[in-house]
Amino acid sequence: MQEAVQKFKETLDHSRTVAVKTGNTKDISKILSAHIFHSAFLELEKQSSIDCGEIDNSTKNFLKILLGEIRNSKTPEHTLIKIDTQKIPVSELKYEKEGTILKIILQSGEGYIDPAKIQIEKEKIPVDLLILVDPEEKEIELIIENTPHKEVVKITTKDKDIGIKTFEIVSALTKETVDKYKEAFWVLLNETSQF
């Protein structure tokens, strides 16, 4: 386990953006574990986002009591301007800045450019690290497909319960987080040791 934790730590050290996901679950130990990881990553000044599916209000309140207000970094994205050059022949593209306004200028050798044929879209930027906190097997592929990422780490309960794994990994990352969220760890370790 120590070797795996060390490799995880090295991967995290090289990551600026992290997404923590559980898939749709009602399992409080998975949800709490994911939130502890997310909180630890924020403490380490990573841009971290978390998604545990639909969480009911009582669980949200429970998490708030244990961990405080849950902050979520914005999912990194680009705004794209797409032009099909088969339909709109563009001979020149340039931009000018007038005060706080940025103007993008398209010139066509054929005259008129129909603005309705220009597409503006959002595109997610891949996170450096996608953390999967023991999602259902059937959800893994869909989560991976829908979350652009560079690397994936799966934290499963195959060889050890999620509470112990979370404690071991976060302890290796930052002692301050363990101290700050000791009540959350106590609840998590008690919750997972019942099974």
Disulfide bonds with the S-S distance in Angstrom:
none
